[in-house]
Amino acid sequence: MKFDRNTIIGFVVLGLLFFGYFYFTNKEQKKYREQKAREQFVKDSIAKANASKADTAALARDSAKNDSIKAIAKAGVFHDTTKKTEQFVTIQNDLIRVTFTSKGGQPKKVELKKFIGPDSNLVKMAGTDFDKISYMISTGNQSTAPSSDLYFDKIDSSVNPDGSKKVSFTLPSFDSSGRSITHEYIIKKDDYLVDFNVKMNKADQLLTGGSMNLTWQYAAAQQESDISYEKQNTQVGYVKDGEFDYHTAQKRSSKEFSESVSWIGFRQRFFFAILVARDKFSSGRIEWTMPSDTAKTILQSTANMKLSVPVGTPSVVPFSIYYGPSDYHILKSYGLKFEKLVNLGQGMYSFVRPLNRFLILPIFDFFRGFTGNMGIAIALLTLFIRLIISPLTYSSYLSGAKMKALRPEIAALKDKFGNDRQAMSMEQMKLFREAGVNPLGGCIPALLQIPIFFALFSFFNSEVALRGSEFLWSNDLAAFDDPIKFGVHIPLLGSHLSLFNITACVTSFLISWYSMSMTPDQSNPVLKYMPYIFPVFLLFFFNRLPSGLTWYYTVSNLVTLALQFVIQNYIIDHNKILAKIEENRKKPKTKSKWQERMEQVQEQQKKMREMQNRNRR
């Protein structure tokens, strides 16, 4: 069979057409299969997701159902209460507003009406989900449940004849046993202390062994701008066996009690939370942590305390709860040693506490009541303190004037003995003795002022009246003023520069400069430059301190400069001082035993040095 050219071309074209047809057909089928596969995958994913949601929802329903069954089982004879909804009741006086919840019959939130928090709203205490007051009760059938999980749905409130307000939450049983629990709260007029009474019918059937195991969970929310400084000033306090004790929260994390405890409390610089057992806890344990700064929580604590419940119908367990400021006068008025936790001098600085209690605090209260301005009250307090210590100040300046009168003779001794410091020291002591001058006369009055420094340091860190008080450029005299902000953290200094800190350091430098100009030249470079280095050191130390404290030092330094100038130029007569020195020189001198020993030691050192010099030759 012969094929002409046209036939061959026709077969080739036909083959190409078939090949193209099958190629494109397979390609389209492949796309179709892939599309179908994707559609099936999406359908399967949706179905799977729906099934998962259905399973999750079913699991959630099952979990909720199981939780409900468990809750009902735990609630036992109080099981109907698990079906209730949470109800809130708010009671207030002129100082506090307390919101109670029927769940657990306990405080839900406390607001202090006289104080503003960091969020510009009222200071809130005990307002987190962590906060609770609870104890385990027997609910029948060998089951127990925490009172905080049960709904005290019967609520009654009333106003007493004395103006106090009462609210009670009752948890009744739904059997014939007659068991019930009532939480009664009484808020008095103009008072931060809330009375809390737990009344139990058939307490022997509700508690095991006649003991209540109370759990108090408390989270202290941040209330000040500087959270790290607030943590430094947070303490845990208590009264056990009638004696007060405390711990700095950063240094410990727990405390065990085997003795009777009247109360336990937590102070976060300016605010207290205190739980009082009127019949005293028999034992217990407190544990606390200090969360990271980002949590804006100063302290989170759990106290597990045990106390005996008296037998009676009903049995009454009396408590009191204090949520309020760390005001010394308010706390002292309760007669329960609450005021001991106010830091007017604690630990190694407890020796200044009487100074704060009986002098500084009353005088400051008088001036702030008189002026109404905290900054001016601080200035007046400063003037008053400087007036009290003026005899010491005058004695110090008089000693400085005597030293100044001897400057020419001291300079002559330096020229005579050159670098021989041992001989120079001996001759200088001899000169002071002959002239009747005490070289420490200027130091001793300054040392006697140290207790005042520590007293004021404690006072300005704990005086709640300064909190939120504005003065000049400071928005809060209880915190550092920060008109100068760096935007970055500088080691040892922080992210700001306090203007009151600058004024305190600059005036300290001026005092050092003036004092050095009035005293003999120092051959020791350390002693020569130390007075100028000290104000620089204060710049870093004072930068985070309350602006009320740095304002006090500024005023005190200005008073010091003024006194130095007036006393040195108008009160002290330098001619009379010189005449007195000459008169002292003519008097017979007697050496004290200390002077004799010092001279003997110096003489021995001189001989040893001479022997060493001869041996070297």
ROLO-16225 format. One line per 4 residues: their letters; for each residue x, y, z of C-alpha. Coordinates in steps of 0.5 Angstrom, whole numbers. Layout:
// residues N
a = X/Y/Z ~ ...
// end
This chain:
// residues 617
mkfd = 0/0/0 ~ 3/7/-2 ~ 2/13/1 ~ 3/19/-2
rnti = 6/26/1 ~ -1/29/3 ~ -4/22/6 ~ 3/22/11
igfv = 2/30/12 ~ -6/28/14 ~ -4/22/19 ~ 2/27/22
vlgl = -3/33/23 ~ -9/28/26 ~ -4/25/30 ~ -2/32/33
lffg = -9/33/34 ~ -10/27/38 ~ -4/28/42 ~ -6/35/43
yfyf = -13/33/45 ~ -11/27/50 ~ -6/32/53 ~ -10/38/54
tnke = -16/33/56 ~ -11/30/62 ~ -9/37/64 ~ -16/39/65
qkky = -18/32/69 ~ -12/33/73 ~ -14/40/75 ~ -21/38/76
reqk = -19/32/81 ~ -14/37/84 ~ -20/42/85 ~ -25/36/87
areq = -19/34/92 ~ -19/41/95 ~ -26/42/96 ~ -26/35/99
fvkd = -21/37/104 ~ -24/44/106 ~ -31/40/107 ~ -27/35/111
siak = -24/41/115 ~ -30/44/116 ~ -33/38/118 ~ -28/36/123
anas = -28/43/126 ~ -35/43/127 ~ -34/36/130 ~ -29/39/134
kadt = -33/44/136 ~ -39/40/138 ~ -34/35/141 ~ -31/41/145
aala = -38/44/147 ~ -40/37/149 ~ -34/36/153 ~ -35/43/156
rdsa = -42/41/157 ~ -40/35/161 ~ -35/39/165 ~ -40/44/167
knds = -45/38/169 ~ -39/34/172 ~ -37/41/176 ~ -44/42/178
ikai = -45/35/180 ~ -39/36/184 ~ -41/42/187 ~ -48/40/189
akag = -45/34/192 ~ -40/38/196 ~ -45/43/198 ~ -49/37/201
vfhd = -55/40/205 ~ -54/47/203 ~ -54/44/195 ~ -60/49/193
ttkk = -55/55/194 ~ -51/52/188 ~ -57/54/184 ~ -57/62/186
teqf = -54/68/183 ~ -49/72/186 ~ -52/78/189 ~ -48/85/191
vtiq = -49/90/197 ~ -46/96/198 ~ -45/100/205 ~ -41/106/206
ndli = -40/111/211 ~ -36/118/210 ~ -29/114/210 ~ -30/107/206
rvtf = -35/104/201 ~ -35/96/202 ~ -39/92/197 ~ -41/85/199
tskg = -42/79/195 ~ -47/73/197 ~ -42/68/194 ~ -39/67/201
gqpk = -42/72/204 ~ -36/76/204 ~ -33/83/202 ~ -32/84/195
kvel = -29/91/194 ~ -27/96/199 ~ -26/103/197 ~ -23/109/201
kkfi = -27/115/200 ~ -21/120/202 ~ -15/117/198 ~ -14/117/190
gpds = -10/111/187 ~ -6/111/181 ~ -11/111/176 ~ -14/117/179
nlvk = -20/113/182 ~ -21/112/189 ~ -16/107/193 ~ -19/100/192
magt = -17/94/197 ~ -19/87/197 ~ -22/88/190 ~ -19/82/186
dfdk = -21/75/185 ~ -15/73/189 ~ -18/76/195 ~ -23/72/200
isym = -24/70/207 ~ -26/63/207 ~ -27/57/212 ~ -28/49/211
istg = -35/47/213 ~ -38/40/214 ~ -44/39/209 ~ -46/32/211
nqst = -45/25/208 ~ -37/26/210 ~ -37/32/205 ~ -34/39/206
apss = -34/45/202 ~ -31/52/203 ~ -35/57/205 ~ -33/62/199
dlyf = -36/57/194 ~ -43/57/197 ~ -48/63/196 ~ -51/66/203
dkid = -57/68/199 ~ -61/71/205 ~ -59/78/206 ~ -62/83/211
ssvn = -59/90/212 ~ -61/95/217 ~ -59/102/221 ~ -57/102/228
pdgs = -59/107/233 ~ -52/109/234 ~ -52/111/226 ~ -48/104/225
kkvs = -50/100/219 ~ -51/92/219 ~ -51/87/213 ~ -52/80/214
ftlp = -52/74/209 ~ -55/67/212 ~ -53/60/209 ~ -59/56/211
sfds = -59/48/210 ~ -65/45/207 ~ -66/39/211 ~ -69/38/218
sgrs = -62/39/222 ~ -63/47/223 ~ -56/48/221 ~ -54/55/219
ithe = -49/60/218 ~ -50/68/218 ~ -44/73/216 ~ -46/79/220
yiik = -42/86/218 ~ -42/92/222 ~ -40/99/219 ~ -39/104/224
kddy = -40/112/223 ~ -33/115/221 ~ -29/108/222 ~ -25/104/218
lvdf = -26/98/222 ~ -31/93/220 ~ -34/88/225 ~ -35/81/222
nvkm = -39/76/226 ~ -39/69/224 ~ -46/66/227 ~ -47/58/227
nkad = -53/54/229 ~ -50/47/230 ~ -43/49/230 ~ -41/42/232
qllt = -44/39/226 ~ -41/44/222 ~ -34/44/224 ~ -29/39/225
ggsm = -27/38/232 ~ -30/45/234 ~ -24/49/230 ~ -25/53/225
nltw = -19/53/220 ~ -20/60/217 ~ -16/62/210 ~ -15/70/209
qyaa = -12/71/202 ~ -10/78/201 ~ -7/82/195 ~ -4/89/196
aqqe = -5/93/189 ~ 0/98/187 ~ -2/105/190 ~ 4/109/189
sdis = 8/111/183 ~ 14/108/185 ~ 13/101/186 ~ 20/98/188
yekq = 20/104/193 ~ 13/101/195 ~ 15/94/196 ~ 21/96/200
ntqv = 16/99/205 ~ 12/93/205 ~ 11/90/212 ~ 8/84/215
gyvk = 6/85/222 ~ 2/81/228 ~ 1/81/235 ~ 3/74/238
dgef = 2/73/246 ~ 1/80/247 ~ 7/82/244 ~ 8/86/237
dyht = 13/84/232 ~ 14/85/224 ~ 18/83/218 ~ 20/86/212
aqkr = 16/83/206 ~ 22/83/202 ~ 27/79/207 ~ 22/73/208
sske = 16/69/205 ~ 13/66/211 ~ 11/66/218 ~ 9/60/223
fses = 5/61/229 ~ 5/56/235 ~ 2/62/240 ~ -4/65/240
vswi = -5/71/235 ~ -9/77/236 ~ -9/80/229 ~ -5/79/223
gfrq = -4/85/218 ~ 0/88/212 ~ 2/95/211 ~ 4/97/204
rfff = 7/104/206 ~ 1/108/207 ~ -5/103/207 ~ -6/97/212
ailv = -10/91/211 ~ -11/87/218 ~ -15/81/220 ~ -17/81/228
ardk = -19/75/232 ~ -23/78/238 ~ -22/71/241 ~ -15/70/238
fssg = -12/65/233 ~ -9/59/237 ~ -4/57/231 ~ -3/58/224
riew = 2/60/218 ~ 2/66/213 ~ 6/66/207 ~ 7/71/202
tmps = 10/73/195 ~ 12/79/192 ~ 10/79/184 ~ 14/82/179
dtak = 13/90/178 ~ 9/89/171 ~ 3/85/176 ~ 2/92/179
tilq = 1/88/186 ~ 6/89/192 ~ 4/83/196 ~ 0/77/195
stan = -1/73/201 ~ -5/67/204 ~ -6/66/212 ~ -9/60/214
mkls = -11/61/222 ~ -14/56/227 ~ -19/58/232 ~ -23/55/237
vpvg = -31/56/236 ~ -35/56/243 ~ -41/52/244 ~ -47/55/244
tpsv = -54/57/240 ~ -52/60/236 ~ -44/60/237 ~ -41/67/235
vpfs = -34/68/233 ~ -32/75/233 ~ -27/78/228 ~ -26/85/225
iyyg = -23/87/219 ~ -19/94/218 ~ -18/97/211 ~ -15/104/211
psdy = -9/109/212 ~ -3/108/216 ~ -5/114/220 ~ -2/113/227
hilk = -7/117/231 ~ -13/113/228 ~ -9/106/229 ~ -7/108/236
sygl = -15/109/237 ~ -16/102/237 ~ -12/100/243 ~ -10/94/239
kfek = -2/96/238 ~ -4/97/230 ~ 0/103/230 ~ 7/99/232
lvnl = 7/98/224 ~ 7/105/222 ~ 15/106/221 ~ 17/112/226
gqgm = 23/108/227 ~ 24/100/227 ~ 29/95/228 ~ 36/98/229
ysfv = 33/105/228 ~ 28/104/234 ~ 31/109/238 ~ 29/115/234
rpln = 21/112/235 ~ 20/116/242 ~ 23/122/238 ~ 18/122/232
rfli = 12/120/237 ~ 13/125/242 ~ 16/131/238 ~ 16/131/231
lpif = 9/128/230 ~ 6/133/235 ~ 9/139/232 ~ 8/137/225
dffr = 1/136/226 ~ 0/143/229 ~ 3/146/224 ~ -1/143/218
gftg = -7/144/222 ~ -5/151/223 ~ -3/153/215 ~ -7/147/211
nmgi = -1/147/207 ~ 4/141/207 ~ 10/144/204 ~ 9/150/209
aial = 8/146/215 ~ 15/142/213 ~ 18/149/213 ~ 16/151/220
ltlf = 18/144/222 ~ 25/145/220 ~ 25/152/223 ~ 22/149/230
irli = 28/143/230 ~ 33/148/228 ~ 31/153/234 ~ 31/147/239
ispl = 38/145/236 ~ 41/152/236 ~ 45/151/242 ~ 49/145/239
tyss = 49/149/233 ~ 52/155/236 ~ 57/151/240 ~ 60/148/233
ylsg = 61/155/230 ~ 64/157/236 ~ 69/151/236 ~ 70/153/228
akmk = 72/160/230 ~ 77/158/235 ~ 80/153/230 ~ 80/159/225
alrp = 84/164/230 ~ 89/158/230 ~ 90/158/223 ~ 96/162/223
eiaa = 100/158/228 ~ 98/152/225 ~ 100/154/218 ~ 107/156/222
lkdk = 107/149/224 ~ 106/146/217 ~ 112/150/215 ~ 116/148/221
fgnd = 115/140/220 ~ 114/140/213 ~ 112/132/211 ~ 113/130/218
rqam = 106/128/220 ~ 107/125/226 ~ 111/131/229 ~ 106/136/226
smeq = 100/132/230 ~ 104/132/236 ~ 105/139/236 ~ 98/141/234
mklf = 95/137/239 ~ 100/141/244 ~ 97/147/241 ~ 90/146/242
reag = 91/144/249 ~ 95/150/251 ~ 90/154/247 ~ 84/151/251
vnpl = 81/149/244 ~ 77/142/243 ~ 79/140/236 ~ 72/135/236
ggci = 68/141/239 ~ 65/142/232 ~ 64/134/231 ~ 60/133/237
pall = 54/137/236 ~ 54/134/229 ~ 54/127/232 ~ 48/129/237
qipi = 44/131/231 ~ 44/124/227 ~ 38/121/231 ~ 34/127/228
ffal = 36/125/221 ~ 34/118/222 ~ 28/120/226 ~ 26/125/220
fsff = 28/120/215 ~ 23/115/218 ~ 17/120/219 ~ 17/123/212
nsev = 17/116/209 ~ 11/114/213 ~ 7/120/214 ~ 0/119/210
alrg = -2/126/211 ~ 4/128/205 ~ 1/123/200 ~ -2/127/194
sefl = 0/134/197 ~ 2/138/192 ~ 7/144/193 ~ 11/148/188
wsnd = 13/143/183 ~ 12/137/187 ~ 5/133/185 ~ 6/129/191
laaf = 10/130/197 ~ 10/123/199 ~ 14/121/193 ~ 20/124/189
ddpi = 19/130/184 ~ 21/129/177 ~ 20/135/173 ~ 26/133/169
kfgv = 25/126/166 ~ 31/123/162 ~ 27/118/158 ~ 32/112/159
hipl = 34/109/166 ~ 41/111/168 ~ 45/107/173 ~ 44/109/181
lgsh = 40/115/179 ~ 34/112/175 ~ 30/115/169 ~ 29/122/173
lslf = 32/128/176 ~ 29/131/182 ~ 29/138/183 ~ 28/138/190
nita = 34/133/190 ~ 38/138/186 ~ 37/144/191 ~ 38/140/197
cvts = 45/138/194 ~ 47/145/192 ~ 46/148/199 ~ 49/142/202
flis = 55/144/197 ~ 55/151/199 ~ 55/149/207 ~ 61/145/205
wysm = 65/150/202 ~ 63/156/207 ~ 65/151/213 ~ 72/149/209
smtp = 73/157/208 ~ 73/157/216 ~ 77/152/218 ~ 85/150/218
dqsn = 87/148/211 ~ 88/140/211 ~ 94/137/209 ~ 90/130/208
pvlk = 87/130/201 ~ 82/126/203 ~ 79/130/209 ~ 80/136/204
ympy = 76/134/199 ~ 71/130/202 ~ 66/135/204 ~ 65/137/197
ifpv = 64/129/195 ~ 59/128/200 ~ 54/133/196 ~ 55/129/190
fllf = 54/122/193 ~ 47/125/196 ~ 45/127/189 ~ 44/119/188
ffnr = 42/117/195 ~ 36/123/195 ~ 34/122/188 ~ 28/117/190
lpsg = 27/120/196 ~ 20/123/198 ~ 20/130/196 ~ 18/132/203
ltwy = 24/130/205 ~ 29/133/200 ~ 25/140/201 ~ 26/139/209
ytvs = 34/138/207 ~ 33/144/203 ~ 30/149/208 ~ 35/146/213
nlvt = 41/148/209 ~ 39/155/208 ~ 38/156/215 ~ 44/153/216
lalq = 48/158/211 ~ 44/164/214 ~ 46/162/221 ~ 53/161/219
fviq = 54/168/216 ~ 50/171/222 ~ 54/167/228 ~ 61/168/225
nyii = 60/175/223 ~ 55/178/228 ~ 55/174/234 ~ 62/171/235
dhnk = 67/176/237 ~ 74/174/234 ~ 78/179/238 ~ 75/176/245
ilak = 76/169/242 ~ 84/171/241 ~ 84/174/248 ~ 81/168/251
ieen = 86/163/248 ~ 92/167/250 ~ 88/167/257 ~ 88/159/257
rkkp = 95/159/255 ~ 97/162/261 ~ 93/157/266 ~ 97/151/268
ktks = 95/145/264 ~ 93/138/267 ~ 93/132/262 ~ 88/127/262
kwqe = 90/120/262 ~ 87/119/255 ~ 92/125/253 ~ 98/122/257
rmeq = 97/115/253 ~ 96/119/246 ~ 103/122/247 ~ 106/116/250
vqeq = 104/112/243 ~ 106/118/239 ~ 113/119/242 ~ 114/111/241
qkkm = 112/112/234 ~ 117/118/233 ~ 123/114/236 ~ 121/108/232
remq = 121/112/226 ~ 128/115/228 ~ 131/108/229 ~ 128/106/222
nrnr = 131/112/219 ~ 138/111/222 ~ 138/103/220 ~ 137/106/213
r = 143/110/213
// end
